[in-house]
Each structure stands twice: as structure tokens, then as C-alpha cells.
Amino acid sequence: MNGSLRVAVAGAGLGGLCLAQGLLRAGVDVAVYERDAALDSRRQGYRLHIDARAALALEKCLPPRLFRLFLATAGRPGSTMTVLSGQLRVLYETPTGPSGDPDDPATLSTSVDRRTLREILAAGLEQRVHYGHELAGYEQDPDGVTLRFADGTTTRADVLVGADGVGSAVRRVLLPHARQVDTGTRIIYGKTPLDDATRRLIPSAMYDGFTAIVGGHVGLAAGLVEFRRRPVDAAAAIAPDVHLSPSGDYLMWAVSAQRDRLPAFDGNLAEADPATLHSVACRAIRSWHPDLRALLSAAAVQETFLIRVRSSQRVPAWIPSRVTLLGDAIHTMSPAGGSGANTALMDAAHLCDALTSGSDLVALIGEYEERMRDYGFAAVEASRQAEAETARRRNLLWLWVVDHLPKRRGTGGRTH
């Protein structure tokens, strides 16, 4: 049935593009409809943690050369997760590796640049991704699904997949009772390009892996992206027809706090421009170590953006149909724990299997949904607990107690 099956995917994020790659590889007629005007219309994040869940999904769905390009442009893996105080005192550290073979998806644990990964996922789909198509709704009938777009146009498909993120239009129709909770956490994301000057400011612990810094009611997550191979160079050697944007190594940072703990009114942050958000982030850590303050000051200011952290409530089983969901459209989670992208990519691989395994589409979609609900909402709960742990670490009493424990090791800057 693959040759006659037509699948419409709403949303050209990581999960939607991965699914499209897998379906196209299996011979399915797939089209992706994205509301944004282009792939890079808005900021969506920088550094992503990728583990075996995502790596195996990418290996399954991507053509081999694009999977090799993904591996080549991954970041240098870390070996330790470290918690520092705002004055760069080591509070806690735990080994996270090293991983096994960096080319083995079954053991992969590394970082990637989100834009680079998304460009790889979009490669070869140029004629199948339709930008500027905001889904307004849909109607099902016994023979398929009619998609309605905000501009008044329509199209038909046998299956509709909602990969359209937190504000999913597909979910609103399919599961109007599904709810998301505003956790109250606000995160200001930024990136600081790495050069000789900024590298001298980076604490040694950050070179070992992901780092969390806590000070009072504010936290700062930080992770380096040091490409195994620069994206442009890797594409030229592995897939010359694939365009990857130039990107140098950088430090991703994320200042987080509860909405009433940032030095700005929460209602104003959502509309704030990058320069204002960058200023708020710098003020939030104004009493911290000078090196940390200097790292944020050296950021690419226009790359700063805000997210309000939301978390999905578990949805009871629903009757399967020709419409289904993946990723943030169904199991939105806090970035704490680093599972959002990994889970969305895993959804894509499992759904690709379902849609290419037989003719009873609705039954196969139902089997996918049952499986996805189990691991997807387990990941939501794990991220919720990780966020609670982060908040606990920011507690002043806990910080005071731990900060007076014997020092584990130094954290002075490293010169390169």
C-alpha cells in the first residue's frame, strides 16, 4: 500500500521532518505543511542533547549519507555533569560517560546544534515541505482527511500527523480535553561564540560536559557545542548537494527562574526584544563570578530568546483514527532532563514503522499511540521531576549547606 498511501504532516520540526524522511525512504507519498515562512524564520534553540533513542531513530529514517552527516556534525561528547555555585565552587558532579564508539547510534550520547540537525533533516525534502501553510483544522471521513489551512485552501490525505508543537492545531481538534500546565519556569536562552577571549573565561568543568550553575533563586544551564567537524566542511565532504549554514563552536546558556524571580515583570518578557532579554539575563546573575558575567556579556545578543516552560498532563487512551500526534504536540515537557527532542525523534521512527507495516492503518496507528503514550508521558514525568530537582538546588538553604561541604576539585578557567 505504500505507493498509494498519502501522509500529511503538520509541522516541520525535528519530529515531523524525521518522519517525512522515513516515509519517503519507504516509498510513501508524504507532504509537510509548516506555518512558518521558512526553516529559519524563528529561534527555536541551540544545543540539544542527543542519546541512543534519537540516534537509532535517525539511523532508521535518514538516508545513509545524511545519517553520516549527522554524526560528523555532532558535538564533542562530555564525560561529566557538574553543578557549580554562582562563585564557581563545585557542588556536585556525576559521570555521564564517556560514551562508546561515537559512530555507534546504540551508545551515542552527545550534543548537536539544533539548526544544523534541522537542516540535515530537511535535506532532499525541498519539494515536499510547504512553508506558509498554517493548519486551521481538519475533517475526517471514511476515505481520509481533509486539511483546512488559514488561507482558505484545502488538501486531502489518507493520514494526518500532528507534529505541530506545543500549540498544536491538530491536538485541539483531536483531543480538545488535553491540557498543558504552565510550570511557572521562565528560561532565557542565549549563545556565546567561542574565541580565544571567551574560551579563557570558561570554567574547567564546562569542558567536561553539561554544567548547571545555581545561585539563590536563579539557575544557569550551560553546554558547549564543539563540532566534530564544521557543518560546511562536513557537508562538502559527505553530501555536497546539502546546504548547511556556517556555524562555529559556541557556549549555549540558559538562565532560568520562576516567573516572579526574574528582574522583570513576567507579562513584559513575552514581548521583549532580544536586547531586553539579554539585559534581564545579565542582571539575574549580577552577583555571580565575574567570568560567568563576562561570558553572558559576550553573547550574540540578537540570538537571545525566551520560553515559558509548559508540561502536558497525561491523556487517557483515545479511539485511534486516521489522525495522530507526535512530539510536543502530545507530550510537551520541560527541557530539564533533555528528553524532548529524543522522544520526538523516537515517535517519528515508531510511527514510520506503523504506517509502513500493513494495510490496517487505524489499528497500526492505535498500536503506535498506545506505545507512545507509555514512554512519552514517562518522559514528561521524568522531566517534571528533573525540573523540581533543579528548583531544589536553587533553594538558598540547600545551597548554603552544600556550599560549605569540603571542596571536591578546582574550577579555574582553562586557557586554550
N, C-alpha and C positions, 0 to 999 in steps of 0.2 A: 504493500500500500504506500510505501514511502514516496514513490514518484508522483502520486496523485494527492498526497497529503499537503495541505497548505496551513502553515502555522504563522500566526501574527503575534509578535512580541511587542508589548507596550513598554518602552524604556530601553535606552542604550547605555545602561550602566554596566558594571562588570558582569553581573549575573546574566542580564539579557543578551549581551554580546557573546558571552561564553556559550550560552545555549544556542544562539544562532550559528556559531561556528560548528558546534557538534552536529546540529541538524543538517547543515549544508554538507558537512563531511559525509553524512549518512544518506545524502541524496534527497533530502526533504526540501520542498519549496518553502522558504522562510522569508518573512519581511519584518523589519524592526521599525517601529514608529516612535520617534523621540520628540518631545515637546520643545527642547532647546533648539536654537538655530544652527548650532554646530557642536562638534565634540568638545570643544574647549570654551563654551560660552560662559561658564561659571566655575568658581573654585569649588572643588569637592574634597580636597585633602591632598596630602603629600605622601608621607611614608606609610606603608601598610606592612603589617606582619603577615607573612605567608608561611603556612605549615603544610604538612603532608595532605591534609584534607583538600586544600586548594590545588596543590601541585599535581595530585593524582587526577583531579577533575580537569585541569588544564591539559595534562598529557592525553586524556581521553578525547577531549573536544577539539583541540587545536591541531591543525596540520603539523607534521613533524618539524618543519623548518621554523614555524612560528613558536613551537614549544622550545626549540633550541635557542631562539632569540630571547624568549622569556628568561631562560636560565642564564644566558650570557649577560643580561642587563639587570639581574638581581643584585642586591647589595651584599657587601661582605658580612657574613653571619657573625653574631655575637656569641659569647660564651657565658655571660653572667647578667642577671638582672639585679640592679643596685638601687637602694633607697638612700638618698642623701638628705641632710638637713639644708636649710637655706644658706648655711655657712659652710657647706661642702664637707660636713662631717659624715662619714659612713655610718648609717643606722642599721642597715640590713643588706645582705647580699645572698643570692642563691644561684647556683649553677643552672644554666639553661642549655648547655651543650658541652663541647662543640657538636654540631650535627655530624652525620655521617658523610658519605660522598655528596658533595654539593651539586652533583648532576643526577642524583637519585631522588625522584619525587617521593618515594616512600619514606625517606628520612629527612626531607628538606625542612629547614626552619631558618628563614631569612627575612630580609626586608626588601621591598620593591618600591619604586616610585609609582604612585597611582596613575599619573598621566601616561608614563611610558607603558605600563601594563594595559591601560585602556586603548592606547594607540595600537598596540600589538593585537589586542582582541578585535579591533575594528578593521584590521588589515584584510583585504580581499572581500569585504562586505560593502564596498562603496555603493554598489548599485542596489543594495538591499536595505540600507539604513536610510530612512526618510525623515529628515530633520524638519522642524517646524510643524510637526503633526501632534498636537495636543489632544489626547483622547478625552472626549466628553462623556462617553457612555457606550453601552452596547446592548444588543438584544440577541437572545438565543432562540433558535428554532430547531426542529428535529434534524435539519441538514447542516447546521453550522452556526456561525456567529456573525452578526453584522456590527462592525465598529463604526461609531459616530465620532467625528472629530470636531474640534471647536470652530473650525472654519466652515462647517456645514457639509463637508464631504463625507463619504462613507466608503467602506470596503468590506469584502467578505473573507472569511477564513473558516477552516474546519475546527481550529482550536485557537483560543486566545490565552496568552500567558501574560499576567500582570507582573512585570519586572520594573514597575514604575515608582518604586521607592516609598519613602515614609508617607507621602500624601497620596498614595495610590488611588487613582480613579477607578481601577478595576476592583480593588477591595471594597470601595464604598458601595458598589452595586452588588457584588457577590456576597460580601459579609458586612452588611451595614451595622451589625451589632459589635463588630470587632473594635476594641478600644486600645488606645495608647495612653501612657501616663507620662506627664512631664515630670521628670525626676527632680527638677529644680537645679540641676547642674548646668552651668554655662562654661563653654570651652572656647577660648580664643586661640586659633591656630596661626602659626607663622613658620617661616623658614629663614634660616641664616646661611647664606652661601659660605662655603669653606675656602679660605685662602690662608696665606701664611699668618696673617694677623689674627683671624678668628680661630684658627687651629691652636694657637698658643693659649687661648682662653679656655679651651675645653678641658674639663676635669678628666683625669685618667680613667675614671670609672665609665665615662661615656664611650670610650673606645672599646670597652669590654662588652658592651651590649646596651639594652634598653635601660633607661635611668628614670627614676621618679624622685623629684625633689619636693620636700614638704616643709612648710613654714607657716605656723599659725593656721589660718583657715584657708590658705591658698596652696594649691599644688601645681607642679610643673612637670609634665612628662616630656622626655627628650630622647630622640633617637637619631643616630647618624644614618645617612644614606651615602655609602661609598660604593659606587658601581663596580662590579667585577670587570665590566667593560663599558665604556661610554656608549650610550644608546646609538648615536650616529655612526660610530665606528663599528659597533656590533651589527647594525642593520646592513652596512655596506659590505661586510664580510659574509653574512649569513643569508640575508634576504634583501638584495639591492633594490627591489621594487617597493619596499616598505618604507614609508616616511616616518621617522621618529624625531620628535623635537629635540634640539640640543639641550642637554642638561648636565650640569656639573654636580659634584658632591655637595651635600648640604646637611645642616642640622635641622630636623623638624622639631619644633617645640609647641607645647600646648599648655596654656595657663588655664587652670580650672578652679572653680569655686562654686559654692551655692550662690544663687542669684542675688541674695542680699549681702554677699560678702565681697563683691567686686566694687572698685571705687567708681561706680557709675550706676545710674538708675537703670534697672533691667529693661524697662519699657523703651528706653532710648537706644539700647545696644543693638536691637534687631535692625534698626535703620541706620546705624552708624557706618561711616565710610572706613576703609582700611586704615587710614592715618589715625582716626579717632580710636579704633580698636587697638592699634599698636600702642598708642599712648596709655590706654587703660591697662594693657598687659604690663607695660613697663612700670606704671605706678603700683600695680598689685604686688610687685616684688622689690619695691624701692628700698627695703631694709635688708635685702639679701646680699650675698657675697658680690663684690664688685665685678668679678669675672662673669657671673651669671647676668648681671645687669648689662654689662657690655655686650654680651652675646645677643641679648634681645635688642639692644640699641642698634646693632649692626645688621639687623634683619632686612630683607627685601620688603619694605613697608607695604607696598601695594599688594603683596601676597597674603596679607593678614585677613582672616575672616572668622566669623562666629558660628557656633552651632548651639542649639538648645537640645540637651540630651533627652530623648524620649525612649520609652521601653514598652513593648507590646505586652498586653495581657494575654494569657493563653486562651485560645479559641477552641471550644469543643468541636468534635468532628462534625463536618458538614456533608451534605449529599454531593458526591462528585458529579461533575458535568464536563462540558467542553471548555470550560473556563477555569483556570487555576492561577496560582501565585507562586512567586519565589522571592528570596532575599528580604530586604527591608519592607517590601510590600505586605509581608505577612508576619515576619518575626524581627521587627525593629529592636535593636539592642544598643546598650551603652558601648562606646569604644573601649571601655575597660575590659581587659581580657583578650582583646584583639581577635574576636571571632566573627565579626560582621562580614568581612569580605570572604573569609574562608568558608563560612556557612552558605553564603550566596552562590559561590562557585560550586560547592558541593551540590546544592539544589539543582544547578544547571545540568551537571553531569547525570544526576539521578533522573531528572525529568527528560533529558535527552534519551536515556535508556528506555523510559516508559513509552515515549512517543514513537520509538522505532522498534518496539518488541513484538508487535502484533496488531491485529485489526480491531480489537475491542478497546477503543480509545478511552472511553469513560471508565471502564474497570481499571485499566492501567494507570490512568490519572489518579484514580482513587487510591491505588496501592502506593503511588508516589506520595500523595498527600498524607497518608497515614504514617509513612516513614518520616517524611519531612517534619510533621508536627512533633514527633518524638525528639529527634535530635535538634530541631530548630528551637523549640521552646526550652529545651535543656540548656542550650547555649544562651538564650535570653536570661534564664535564671542564673547561670554562672557569671554572666556579665554584670547582673544586678548585684550579686554577692561581691564581685571584684570592685564595683563602684563603692559599695558600703565599706569595704576594707580600705579603700583609698581615703574615704571620708574619716575613717577611724584613725588613720595615720596622720591626718591633718589636725586631729584633736590636740589642743595645746598640752593637756596633762600627759597624754601618751608621748608626745614629742619630748617633753621635759624629762620624763623618766628614761626614755631610750637615749636621749642625747647625753645623759650622764653615765651611761654604761661605758666600760673600757673600750677604747678606740680599736677598731678592727684592723684598719690599714689607712695609709695616706691617700689623699685625693688631689694632690697638687697637679697643676696643669702640665701638659706634655708638649714638648717642643718638637716640631717636625721639620 
